[in-house]
Amino acid sequence: MWEWLLPTRAQNMCISSQSDNAAYTSQLSSTVYFLHTTAVKMASGIAVHDDVVHTFDKIRVRLQGADKQEQLKLVLFKISDDGKCIIVDEDKCLKVKDLNGEEDVFRKIVNMMPTDDCRYALYDCSWESKDSPKEDLVFIMWAPEHSTIKKKMKYASSKQYIKAKFQGLKFEWQVNDMSDAKDSSVFIDKLGGRGVVKKLEGKVV
């Protein structure tokens, strides 16, 4: 497949001096590097923007003395219009202060998602087991039935690249049709079920 890029046997036989050997070695190293980076690029197909990683660090780390109301609660990510990069969906973020007085936080989270397009998301979920209160980041793969097959395939095939940047996640919630998001029951099952989860966002389940 790559033979045309490598020095020919005849070229190899023409290497007679030390300088020629050095030049050949340099040429061969450059060729191998090109093949490696090209193969990696072909394998990955899509990049993850640095802002995605910075946002992940921001949502998972709670700095001492930081204003809790300014903490991120939900962040959405999307594939850029040119299809080359996963970026932060700047218009689709929620902070703790945005949920003050909200009767149904889960419904608010769901309503932030597009009904006819795909998204990735990180949700900083507050819940309680019978033993203790917990806060866990949940990775969401949102691919509702009204999004196109092409978009669903693109997001599904690219999910591994964004998840590779989100180390240490315990929970993933995938929505393929709106029945998965009509109420919190499917989501609660992802956290361990009603036998484990006693409260979700302060509400008894």
Biotite code that builds the C-alpha atoms (Angstrom):
import biotite.structure as struc

atoms = struc.array([
    struc.Atom([0.000, 0.000, 0.000], chain_id="A", res_id=1, res_name="MET", atom_name="CA", element="C"),
    struc.Atom([2.806, 2.394, 0.925], chain_id="A", res_id=2, res_name="TRP", atom_name="CA", element="C"),
    struc.Atom([5.583, 0.973, -1.318], chain_id="A", res_id=3, res_name="GLU", atom_name="CA", element="C"),
    struc.Atom([5.774, 4.044, -3.531], chain_id="A", res_id=4, res_name="TRP", atom_name="CA", element="C"),
    struc.Atom([6.842, 6.155, -0.558], chain_id="A", res_id=5, res_name="LEU", atom_name="CA", element="C"),
    struc.Atom([9.856, 4.002, 0.376], chain_id="A", res_id=6, res_name="LEU", atom_name="CA", element="C"),
    struc.Atom([13.332, 4.299, -1.193], chain_id="A", res_id=7, res_name="PRO", atom_name="CA", element="C"),
    struc.Atom([13.820, 1.744, -3.988], chain_id="A", res_id=8, res_name="THR", atom_name="CA", element="C"),
    struc.Atom([16.356, -1.088, -3.861], chain_id="A", res_id=9, res_name="ARG", atom_name="CA", element="C"),
    struc.Atom([18.371, 0.624, -6.556], chain_id="A", res_id=10, res_name="ALA", atom_name="CA", element="C"),
    struc.Atom([18.508, 3.767, -4.442], chain_id="A", res_id=11, res_name="GLN", atom_name="CA", element="C"),
    struc.Atom([19.712, 1.703, -1.509], chain_id="A", res_id=12, res_name="ASN", atom_name="CA", element="C"),
    struc.Atom([22.604, 0.301, -3.545], chain_id="A", res_id=13, res_name="MET", atom_name="CA", element="C"),
    struc.Atom([23.748, 3.816, -4.445], chain_id="A", res_id=14, res_name="CYS", atom_name="CA", element="C"),
    struc.Atom([24.461, 4.672, -0.802], chain_id="A", res_id=15, res_name="ILE", atom_name="CA", element="C"),
    struc.Atom([28.223, 4.580, -0.623], chain_id="A", res_id=16, res_name="SER", atom_name="CA", element="C"),
    struc.Atom([29.436, 7.232, 1.777], chain_id="A", res_id=17, res_name="SER", atom_name="CA", element="C"),
    struc.Atom([28.796, 7.944, 5.434], chain_id="A", res_id=18, res_name="GLN", atom_name="CA", element="C"),
    struc.Atom([26.938, 11.098, 4.490], chain_id="A", res_id=19, res_name="SER", atom_name="CA", element="C"),
    struc.Atom([24.800, 9.123, 2.069], chain_id="A", res_id=20, res_name="ASP", atom_name="CA", element="C"),
    struc.Atom([24.015, 6.673, 4.844], chain_id="A", res_id=21, res_name="ASN", atom_name="CA", element="C"),
    struc.Atom([23.030, 9.510, 7.166], chain_id="A", res_id=22, res_name="ALA", atom_name="CA", element="C"),
    struc.Atom([20.844, 11.045, 4.457], chain_id="A", res_id=23, res_name="ALA", atom_name="CA", element="C"),
    struc.Atom([19.193, 7.699, 3.774], chain_id="A", res_id=24, res_name="TYR", atom_name="CA", element="C"),
    struc.Atom([18.591, 7.085, 7.482], chain_id="A", res_id=25, res_name="THR", atom_name="CA", element="C"),
    struc.Atom([17.032, 10.533, 7.804], chain_id="A", res_id=26, res_name="SER", atom_name="CA", element="C"),
    struc.Atom([14.875, 9.928, 4.728], chain_id="A", res_id=27, res_name="GLN", atom_name="CA", element="C"),
    struc.Atom([13.755, 6.540, 6.024], chain_id="A", res_id=28, res_name="LEU", atom_name="CA", element="C"),
    struc.Atom([12.962, 7.953, 9.492], chain_id="A", res_id=29, res_name="SER", atom_name="CA", element="C"),
    struc.Atom([10.921, 10.738, 7.931], chain_id="A", res_id=30, res_name="SER", atom_name="CA", element="C"),
    struc.Atom([9.039, 8.225, 5.806], chain_id="A", res_id=31, res_name="THR", atom_name="CA", element="C"),
    struc.Atom([8.269, 5.988, 8.797], chain_id="A", res_id=32, res_name="VAL", atom_name="CA", element="C"),
    struc.Atom([7.125, 9.026, 10.814], chain_id="A", res_id=33, res_name="TYR", atom_name="CA", element="C"),
    struc.Atom([4.871, 10.103, 7.929], chain_id="A", res_id=34, res_name="PHE", atom_name="CA", element="C"),
    struc.Atom([3.363, 6.638, 7.651], chain_id="A", res_id=35, res_name="LEU", atom_name="CA", element="C"),
    struc.Atom([2.766, 6.472, 11.413], chain_id="A", res_id=36, res_name="HIS", atom_name="CA", element="C"),
    struc.Atom([1.127, 9.877, 11.724], chain_id="A", res_id=37, res_name="THR", atom_name="CA", element="C"),
    struc.Atom([-0.934, 9.345, 8.577], chain_id="A", res_id=38, res_name="THR", atom_name="CA", element="C"),
    struc.Atom([-2.156, 5.978, 9.869], chain_id="A", res_id=39, res_name="ALA", atom_name="CA", element="C"),
    struc.Atom([-3.094, 7.518, 13.218], chain_id="A", res_id=40, res_name="VAL", atom_name="CA", element="C"),
    struc.Atom([-4.945, 10.341, 11.514], chain_id="A", res_id=41, res_name="LYS", atom_name="CA", element="C"),
    struc.Atom([-6.801, 7.897, 9.258], chain_id="A", res_id=42, res_name="MET", atom_name="CA", element="C"),
    struc.Atom([-7.689, 5.715, 12.243], chain_id="A", res_id=43, res_name="ALA", atom_name="CA", element="C"),
    struc.Atom([-8.988, 8.541, 14.411], chain_id="A", res_id=44, res_name="SER", atom_name="CA", element="C"),
    struc.Atom([-10.871, 10.517, 11.776], chain_id="A", res_id=45, res_name="GLY", atom_name="CA", element="C"),
    struc.Atom([-11.911, 13.261, 14.167], chain_id="A", res_id=46, res_name="ILE", atom_name="CA", element="C"),
    struc.Atom([-10.124, 15.462, 16.690], chain_id="A", res_id=47, res_name="ALA", atom_name="CA", element="C"),
    struc.Atom([-11.209, 16.553, 20.160], chain_id="A", res_id=48, res_name="VAL", atom_name="CA", element="C"),
    struc.Atom([-10.761, 20.296, 20.741], chain_id="A", res_id=49, res_name="HIS", atom_name="CA", element="C"),
    struc.Atom([-8.647, 21.352, 23.730], chain_id="A", res_id=50, res_name="ASP", atom_name="CA", element="C"),
    struc.Atom([-11.633, 23.287, 25.107], chain_id="A", res_id=51, res_name="ASP", atom_name="CA", element="C"),
    struc.Atom([-13.426, 19.971, 25.602], chain_id="A", res_id=52, res_name="VAL", atom_name="CA", element="C"),
    struc.Atom([-10.648, 18.718, 27.878], chain_id="A", res_id=53, res_name="VAL", atom_name="CA", element="C"),
    struc.Atom([-10.483, 22.049, 29.733], chain_id="A", res_id=54, res_name="HIS", atom_name="CA", element="C"),
    struc.Atom([-14.235, 21.919, 30.314], chain_id="A", res_id=55, res_name="THR", atom_name="CA", element="C"),
    struc.Atom([-13.985, 18.371, 31.635], chain_id="A", res_id=56, res_name="PHE", atom_name="CA", element="C"),
    struc.Atom([-11.309, 19.482, 34.110], chain_id="A", res_id=57, res_name="ASP", atom_name="CA", element="C"),
    struc.Atom([-13.461, 22.441, 35.118], chain_id="A", res_id=58, res_name="LYS", atom_name="CA", element="C"),
    struc.Atom([-16.580, 20.388, 35.809], chain_id="A", res_id=59, res_name="ILE", atom_name="CA", element="C"),
    struc.Atom([-14.825, 17.596, 37.717], chain_id="A", res_id=60, res_name="ARG", atom_name="CA", element="C"),
    struc.Atom([-12.539, 19.691, 39.930], chain_id="A", res_id=61, res_name="VAL", atom_name="CA", element="C"),
    struc.Atom([-14.113, 21.757, 42.696], chain_id="A", res_id=62, res_name="ARG", atom_name="CA", element="C"),
    struc.Atom([-11.648, 24.382, 43.821], chain_id="A", res_id=63, res_name="LEU", atom_name="CA", element="C"),
    struc.Atom([-11.628, 25.278, 47.493], chain_id="A", res_id=64, res_name="GLN", atom_name="CA", element="C"),
    struc.Atom([-13.368, 28.589, 48.039], chain_id="A", res_id=65, res_name="GLY", atom_name="CA", element="C"),
    struc.Atom([-14.971, 28.641, 44.577], chain_id="A", res_id=66, res_name="ALA", atom_name="CA", element="C"),
    struc.Atom([-18.558, 29.864, 44.280], chain_id="A", res_id=67, res_name="ASP", atom_name="CA", element="C"),
    struc.Atom([-20.756, 26.747, 44.191], chain_id="A", res_id=68, res_name="LYS", atom_name="CA", element="C"),
    struc.Atom([-23.434, 28.613, 42.246], chain_id="A", res_id=69, res_name="GLN", atom_name="CA", element="C"),
    struc.Atom([-20.961, 29.056, 39.371], chain_id="A", res_id=70, res_name="GLU", atom_name="CA", element="C"),
    struc.Atom([-20.120, 25.367, 39.143], chain_id="A", res_id=71, res_name="GLN", atom_name="CA", element="C"),
    struc.Atom([-21.035, 23.637, 35.904], chain_id="A", res_id=72, res_name="LEU", atom_name="CA", element="C"),
    struc.Atom([-23.939, 21.216, 36.127], chain_id="A", res_id=73, res_name="LYS", atom_name="CA", element="C"),
    struc.Atom([-24.376, 20.248, 32.476], chain_id="A", res_id=74, res_name="LEU", atom_name="CA", element="C"),
    struc.Atom([-22.194, 20.727, 29.403], chain_id="A", res_id=75, res_name="VAL", atom_name="CA", element="C"),
    struc.Atom([-23.040, 19.618, 25.881], chain_id="A", res_id=76, res_name="LEU", atom_name="CA", element="C"),
    struc.Atom([-20.542, 18.789, 23.156], chain_id="A", res_id=77, res_name="PHE", atom_name="CA", element="C"),
    struc.Atom([-21.105, 18.518, 19.429], chain_id="A", res_id=78, res_name="LYS", atom_name="CA", element="C"),
    struc.Atom([-19.297, 17.651, 16.216], chain_id="A", res_id=79, res_name="ILE", atom_name="CA", element="C"),
    struc.Atom([-18.324, 20.826, 14.379], chain_id="A", res_id=80, res_name="SER", atom_name="CA", element="C"),
    struc.Atom([-20.126, 21.799, 11.183], chain_id="A", res_id=81, res_name="ASP", atom_name="CA", element="C"),
    struc.Atom([-17.154, 20.713, 9.064], chain_id="A", res_id=82, res_name="ASP", atom_name="CA", element="C"),
    struc.Atom([-17.226, 17.299, 10.772], chain_id="A", res_id=83, res_name="GLY", atom_name="CA", element="C"),
    struc.Atom([-13.569, 17.402, 11.776], chain_id="A", res_id=84, res_name="LYS", atom_name="CA", element="C"),
    struc.Atom([-13.637, 18.198, 15.487], chain_id="A", res_id=85, res_name="CYS", atom_name="CA", element="C"),
    struc.Atom([-15.646, 17.677, 18.686], chain_id="A", res_id=86, res_name="ILE", atom_name="CA", element="C"),
    struc.Atom([-16.248, 21.039, 20.348], chain_id="A", res_id=87, res_name="ILE", atom_name="CA", element="C"),
    struc.Atom([-18.107, 22.516, 23.319], chain_id="A", res_id=88, res_name="VAL", atom_name="CA", element="C"),
    struc.Atom([-21.694, 23.505, 22.509], chain_id="A", res_id=89, res_name="ASP", atom_name="CA", element="C"),
    struc.Atom([-21.355, 26.939, 24.086], chain_id="A", res_id=90, res_name="GLU", atom_name="CA", element="C"),
    struc.Atom([-25.090, 27.705, 24.125], chain_id="A", res_id=91, res_name="ASP", atom_name="CA", element="C"),
    struc.Atom([-26.000, 24.509, 25.958], chain_id="A", res_id=92, res_name="LYS", atom_name="CA", element="C"),
    struc.Atom([-24.461, 24.733, 29.401], chain_id="A", res_id=93, res_name="CYS", atom_name="CA", element="C"),
    struc.Atom([-26.085, 24.866, 32.814], chain_id="A", res_id=94, res_name="LEU", atom_name="CA", element="C"),
    struc.Atom([-24.600, 26.063, 36.082], chain_id="A", res_id=95, res_name="LYS", atom_name="CA", element="C"),
    struc.Atom([-25.874, 25.294, 39.570], chain_id="A", res_id=96, res_name="VAL", atom_name="CA", element="C"),
    struc.Atom([-27.434, 28.758, 39.771], chain_id="A", res_id=97, res_name="LYS", atom_name="CA", element="C"),
    struc.Atom([-29.499, 28.016, 36.645], chain_id="A", res_id=98, res_name="ASP", atom_name="CA", element="C"),
    struc.Atom([-31.328, 25.279, 38.530], chain_id="A", res_id=99, res_name="LEU", atom_name="CA", element="C"),
    struc.Atom([-32.262, 27.237, 41.654], chain_id="A", res_id=100, res_name="ASN", atom_name="CA", element="C"),
    struc.Atom([-35.945, 26.672, 42.373], chain_id="A", res_id=101, res_name="GLY", atom_name="CA", element="C"),
    struc.Atom([-36.258, 24.076, 39.616], chain_id="A", res_id=102, res_name="GLU", atom_name="CA", element="C"),
    struc.Atom([-38.886, 21.505, 40.555], chain_id="A", res_id=103, res_name="GLU", atom_name="CA", element="C"),
    struc.Atom([-37.639, 18.802, 38.168], chain_id="A", res_id=104, res_name="ASP", atom_name="CA", element="C"),
    struc.Atom([-33.898, 19.061, 37.488], chain_id="A", res_id=105, res_name="VAL", atom_name="CA", element="C"),
    struc.Atom([-33.926, 15.867, 35.419], chain_id="A", res_id=106, res_name="PHE", atom_name="CA", element="C"),
    struc.Atom([-36.569, 17.302, 33.076], chain_id="A", res_id=107, res_name="ARG", atom_name="CA", element="C"),
    struc.Atom([-34.553, 20.507, 32.774], chain_id="A", res_id=108, res_name="LYS", atom_name="CA", element="C"),
    struc.Atom([-31.499, 18.500, 31.764], chain_id="A", res_id=109, res_name="ILE", atom_name="CA", element="C"),
    struc.Atom([-33.473, 16.586, 29.136], chain_id="A", res_id=110, res_name="VAL", atom_name="CA", element="C"),
    struc.Atom([-35.023, 19.769, 27.752], chain_id="A", res_id=111, res_name="ASN", atom_name="CA", element="C"),
    struc.Atom([-31.538, 21.135, 27.031], chain_id="A", res_id=112, res_name="MET", atom_name="CA", element="C"),
    struc.Atom([-31.024, 18.380, 24.474], chain_id="A", res_id=113, res_name="MET", atom_name="CA", element="C"),
    struc.Atom([-32.037, 18.824, 20.819], chain_id="A", res_id=114, res_name="PRO", atom_name="CA", element="C"),
    struc.Atom([-34.922, 16.608, 19.694], chain_id="A", res_id=115, res_name="THR", atom_name="CA", element="C"),
    struc.Atom([-33.609, 16.177, 16.135], chain_id="A", res_id=116, res_name="ASP", atom_name="CA", element="C"),
    struc.Atom([-29.834, 16.147, 16.561], chain_id="A", res_id=117, res_name="ASP", atom_name="CA", element="C"),
    struc.Atom([-27.152, 14.220, 18.430], chain_id="A", res_id=118, res_name="CYS", atom_name="CA", element="C"),
    struc.Atom([-24.963, 15.401, 21.279], chain_id="A", res_id=119, res_name="ARG", atom_name="CA", element="C"),
    struc.Atom([-22.491, 14.229, 23.869], chain_id="A", res_id=120, res_name="TYR", atom_name="CA", element="C"),
    struc.Atom([-22.860, 15.631, 27.381], chain_id="A", res_id=121, res_name="ALA", atom_name="CA", element="C"),
    struc.Atom([-21.423, 15.631, 30.876], chain_id="A", res_id=122, res_name="LEU", atom_name="CA", element="C"),
    struc.Atom([-23.918, 15.870, 33.702], chain_id="A", res_id=123, res_name="TYR", atom_name="CA", element="C"),
    struc.Atom([-22.736, 16.487, 37.265], chain_id="A", res_id=124, res_name="ASP", atom_name="CA", element="C"),
    struc.Atom([-25.353, 14.406, 39.019], chain_id="A", res_id=125, res_name="CYS", atom_name="CA", element="C"),
    struc.Atom([-26.223, 14.796, 42.705], chain_id="A", res_id=126, res_name="SER", atom_name="CA", element="C"),
    struc.Atom([-27.906, 11.759, 44.200], chain_id="A", res_id=127, res_name="TRP", atom_name="CA", element="C"),
    struc.Atom([-28.184, 9.848, 47.444], chain_id="A", res_id=128, res_name="GLU", atom_name="CA", element="C"),
    struc.Atom([-27.922, 6.197, 48.333], chain_id="A", res_id=129, res_name="SER", atom_name="CA", element="C"),
    struc.Atom([-29.116, 4.839, 51.653], chain_id="A", res_id=130, res_name="LYS", atom_name="CA", element="C"),
    struc.Atom([-25.594, 5.382, 52.970], chain_id="A", res_id=131, res_name="ASP", atom_name="CA", element="C"),
    struc.Atom([-24.491, 8.806, 51.786], chain_id="A", res_id=132, res_name="SER", atom_name="CA", element="C"),
    struc.Atom([-24.923, 11.702, 49.346], chain_id="A", res_id=133, res_name="PRO", atom_name="CA", element="C"),
    struc.Atom([-22.941, 11.370, 46.134], chain_id="A", res_id=134, res_name="LYS", atom_name="CA", element="C"),
    struc.Atom([-21.859, 13.471, 43.181], chain_id="A", res_id=135, res_name="GLU", atom_name="CA", element="C"),
    struc.Atom([-20.876, 11.688, 39.988], chain_id="A", res_id=136, res_name="ASP", atom_name="CA", element="C"),
    struc.Atom([-20.188, 12.780, 36.453], chain_id="A", res_id=137, res_name="LEU", atom_name="CA", element="C"),
    struc.Atom([-22.397, 10.998, 33.938], chain_id="A", res_id=138, res_name="VAL", atom_name="CA", element="C"),
    struc.Atom([-21.447, 10.780, 30.270], chain_id="A", res_id=139, res_name="PHE", atom_name="CA", element="C"),
    struc.Atom([-24.502, 11.109, 28.030], chain_id="A", res_id=140, res_name="ILE", atom_name="CA", element="C"),
    struc.Atom([-24.703, 9.864, 24.460], chain_id="A", res_id=141, res_name="MET", atom_name="CA", element="C"),
    struc.Atom([-27.757, 11.553, 22.986], chain_id="A", res_id=142, res_name="TRP", atom_name="CA", element="C"),
    struc.Atom([-28.949, 10.147, 19.643], chain_id="A", res_id=143, res_name="ALA", atom_name="CA", element="C"),
    struc.Atom([-32.765, 10.507, 19.496], chain_id="A", res_id=144, res_name="PRO", atom_name="CA", element="C"),
    struc.Atom([-34.891, 8.824, 16.858], chain_id="A", res_id=145, res_name="GLU", atom_name="CA", element="C"),
    struc.Atom([-35.563, 12.055, 14.980], chain_id="A", res_id=146, res_name="HIS", atom_name="CA", element="C"),
    struc.Atom([-31.890, 12.681, 14.229], chain_id="A", res_id=147, res_name="SER", atom_name="CA", element="C"),
    struc.Atom([-30.629, 11.448, 10.851], chain_id="A", res_id=148, res_name="THR", atom_name="CA", element="C"),
    struc.Atom([-28.975, 8.070, 10.351], chain_id="A", res_id=149, res_name="ILE", atom_name="CA", element="C"),
    struc.Atom([-25.844, 9.852, 9.106], chain_id="A", res_id=150, res_name="LYS", atom_name="CA", element="C"),
    struc.Atom([-25.558, 11.897, 12.301], chain_id="A", res_id=151, res_name="LYS", atom_name="CA", element="C"),
    struc.Atom([-26.210, 8.898, 14.525], chain_id="A", res_id=152, res_name="LYS", atom_name="CA", element="C"),
    struc.Atom([-23.453, 6.953, 12.771], chain_id="A", res_id=153, res_name="MET", atom_name="CA", element="C"),
    struc.Atom([-21.029, 9.880, 12.983], chain_id="A", res_id=154, res_name="LYS", atom_name="CA", element="C"),
    struc.Atom([-21.604, 10.395, 16.693], chain_id="A", res_id=155, res_name="TYR", atom_name="CA", element="C"),
    struc.Atom([-21.519, 6.671, 17.464], chain_id="A", res_id=156, res_name="ALA", atom_name="CA", element="C"),
    struc.Atom([-18.245, 6.140, 15.607], chain_id="A", res_id=157, res_name="SER", atom_name="CA", element="C"),
    struc.Atom([-16.633, 9.196, 17.240], chain_id="A", res_id=158, res_name="SER", atom_name="CA", element="C"),
    struc.Atom([-17.770, 8.527, 20.812], chain_id="A", res_id=159, res_name="LYS", atom_name="CA", element="C"),
    struc.Atom([-14.599, 6.618, 21.680], chain_id="A", res_id=160, res_name="GLN", atom_name="CA", element="C"),
    struc.Atom([-12.428, 9.676, 21.027], chain_id="A", res_id=161, res_name="TYR", atom_name="CA", element="C"),
    struc.Atom([-14.236, 12.013, 23.404], chain_id="A", res_id=162, res_name="ILE", atom_name="CA", element="C"),
    struc.Atom([-14.643, 9.302, 26.054], chain_id="A", res_id=163, res_name="LYS", atom_name="CA", element="C"),
    struc.Atom([-10.888, 8.681, 25.935], chain_id="A", res_id=164, res_name="ALA", atom_name="CA", element="C"),
    struc.Atom([-10.459, 12.266, 27.180], chain_id="A", res_id=165, res_name="LYS", atom_name="CA", element="C"),
    struc.Atom([-12.865, 11.726, 30.085], chain_id="A", res_id=166, res_name="PHE", atom_name="CA", element="C"),
    struc.Atom([-10.928, 9.418, 32.348], chain_id="A", res_id=167, res_name="GLN", atom_name="CA", element="C"),
    struc.Atom([-12.530, 7.987, 35.477], chain_id="A", res_id=168, res_name="GLY", atom_name="CA", element="C"),
    struc.Atom([-16.215, 8.209, 34.542], chain_id="A", res_id=169, res_name="LEU", atom_name="CA", element="C"),
    struc.Atom([-18.378, 5.593, 36.273], chain_id="A", res_id=170, res_name="LYS", atom_name="CA", element="C"),
    struc.Atom([-21.702, 6.099, 34.526], chain_id="A", res_id=171, res_name="PHE", atom_name="CA", element="C"),
    struc.Atom([-22.942, 6.400, 30.959], chain_id="A", res_id=172, res_name="GLU", atom_name="CA", element="C"),
    struc.Atom([-26.508, 7.051, 29.835], chain_id="A", res_id=173, res_name="TRP", atom_name="CA", element="C"),
    struc.Atom([-27.411, 6.505, 26.201], chain_id="A", res_id=174, res_name="GLN", atom_name="CA", element="C"),
    struc.Atom([-30.623, 7.855, 24.716], chain_id="A", res_id=175, res_name="VAL", atom_name="CA", element="C"),
    struc.Atom([-31.723, 6.335, 21.404], chain_id="A", res_id=176, res_name="ASN", atom_name="CA", element="C"),
    struc.Atom([-35.366, 7.292, 21.584], chain_id="A", res_id=177, res_name="ASP", atom_name="CA", element="C"),
    struc.Atom([-37.359, 9.623, 23.790], chain_id="A", res_id=178, res_name="MET", atom_name="CA", element="C"),
    struc.Atom([-38.816, 6.757, 25.817], chain_id="A", res_id=179, res_name="SER", atom_name="CA", element="C"),
    struc.Atom([-35.351, 6.564, 27.415], chain_id="A", res_id=180, res_name="ASP", atom_name="CA", element="C"),
    struc.Atom([-35.825, 10.136, 28.655], chain_id="A", res_id=181, res_name="ALA", atom_name="CA", element="C"),
    struc.Atom([-39.561, 10.445, 29.313], chain_id="A", res_id=182, res_name="LYS", atom_name="CA", element="C"),
    struc.Atom([-38.873, 10.298, 33.056], chain_id="A", res_id=183, res_name="ASP", atom_name="CA", element="C"),
    struc.Atom([-35.955, 9.570, 35.351], chain_id="A", res_id=184, res_name="SER", atom_name="CA", element="C"),
    struc.Atom([-36.573, 5.824, 35.681], chain_id="A", res_id=185, res_name="SER", atom_name="CA", element="C"),
    struc.Atom([-34.171, 4.677, 32.924], chain_id="A", res_id=186, res_name="VAL", atom_name="CA", element="C"),
    struc.Atom([-31.533, 7.083, 34.196], chain_id="A", res_id=187, res_name="PHE", atom_name="CA", element="C"),
    struc.Atom([-31.939, 5.879, 37.789], chain_id="A", res_id=188, res_name="ILE", atom_name="CA", element="C"),
    struc.Atom([-31.377, 2.325, 36.574], chain_id="A", res_id=189, res_name="ASP", atom_name="CA", element="C"),
    struc.Atom([-27.997, 3.455, 35.213], chain_id="A", res_id=190, res_name="LYS", atom_name="CA", element="C"),
    struc.Atom([-27.038, 4.677, 38.684], chain_id="A", res_id=191, res_name="LEU", atom_name="CA", element="C"),
    struc.Atom([-27.960, 1.345, 40.251], chain_id="A", res_id=192, res_name="GLY", atom_name="CA", element="C"),
    struc.Atom([-31.746, 1.272, 40.389], chain_id="A", res_id=193, res_name="GLY", atom_name="CA", element="C"),
    struc.Atom([-34.304, 2.325, 42.990], chain_id="A", res_id=194, res_name="ARG", atom_name="CA", element="C"),
    struc.Atom([-32.921, -0.166, 45.485], chain_id="A", res_id=195, res_name="GLY", atom_name="CA", element="C"),
    struc.Atom([-29.719, 1.893, 45.521], chain_id="A", res_id=196, res_name="VAL", atom_name="CA", element="C"),
    struc.Atom([-30.838, 5.422, 44.614], chain_id="A", res_id=197, res_name="VAL", atom_name="CA", element="C"),
    struc.Atom([-32.970, 7.075, 47.281], chain_id="A", res_id=198, res_name="LYS", atom_name="CA", element="C"),
    struc.Atom([-32.846, 10.671, 46.037], chain_id="A", res_id=199, res_name="LYS", atom_name="CA", element="C"),
    struc.Atom([-32.035, 12.302, 42.721], chain_id="A", res_id=200, res_name="LEU", atom_name="CA", element="C"),
    struc.Atom([-31.205, 16.016, 42.778], chain_id="A", res_id=201, res_name="GLU", atom_name="CA", element="C"),
    struc.Atom([-32.768, 16.313, 46.227], chain_id="A", res_id=202, res_name="GLY", atom_name="CA", element="C"),
    struc.Atom([-36.027, 14.579, 45.279], chain_id="A", res_id=203, res_name="LYS", atom_name="CA", element="C"),
    struc.Atom([-37.106, 11.235, 46.685], chain_id="A", res_id=204, res_name="VAL", atom_name="CA", element="C"),
    struc.Atom([-37.366, 8.663, 43.862], chain_id="A", res_id=205, res_name="VAL", atom_name="CA", element="C"),
])
